[in-house]
């Protein structure tokens, strides 16, 4: 038995997955056969993952406006990262894996076994909602997760990042067409195909070309390829945007560090002023110390004797005190001036970097808007369906071309 594998981005409608909301394509009589693996409110997951990191971050801040009150709201209202992602897995199609057939029951077993190891395979993708649906045309699995990393050097040490989460799991971008995301998708499909094999199902990878396609099918295929090409570009730009976001966060962290250093410098200046006030307040200590007072001359004492034995020693002590104070003042002043100069130079440099990054961020935001227009035109569900199918087909095409490329390379090698 051969069956295809579908893996696509979902809309992230948790209420639909839990059946709090039922669409028209749902058979309510079969809802009882659905499987709920987990369902934790996403806000609770954010508290669990990030509250400690937010507290550590806020404790380091010297200004209240830099503190984070609610990390969930920061991500929800921001444009840098999504709150969560949803992946939909499916084995076969409605024609060969209907949910009401024996083959459909077999597909459910495969997806159930596949899901049992998902969190173990993906430690940086925190699953908070997962459901196997048996009340629609074909069994399929919804997995909702929050991607996160730990040990970040800038900003929160634990934060949301899909790109960095996949990188932490060993998926390293190799350029366009082989990003962390694409590598992870291929890896997940391979894991699912292994489970299928244990149940006697072979992964049917779509062919590269069908010479007998009729005109309508051919046009449909070409349209799907065009959409896939556009989606590929958007995926790459999205990953670039994520990388630029990480860089922006890094620069922002550096700026915050130097601003904190400036605050500490100001604190040192305040400390010096406080010392001055303390000295002025306690100046009477020197007034009362006989070491710093000139005694009254004794009767008939020569002026030279008074100068040598009494006046000169007191003056020397006063000079030593003044010299010590001046040296400390000069050293502290030079130290603080150097710190301020370094901080100002660094801030000017970082400001220049931020200015250079802004046009690229603006361009990537334009790409994101274009993708939104495409989804509105085709419809979210249709867009995701086309993208999933075409990605699966492209993966199969690449895998089918690899043996041919090796053969051509071998022939060329022997020809030489």
Helices and strands as residue ranges (DSSP letters): E 2-3, E 5-9, H 14-17, G 28-33, E 35-39, H 42-60, G 64-66, H 71-77, E 85-91, H 102-116, H 118-121, E 125-133, E 140-149, E 159-160, H 162-168, H 180-198, E 202-203, H 215-281, H 284-288, G 290-292, H 303-306, I 307-311, H 312-378, H 380-415
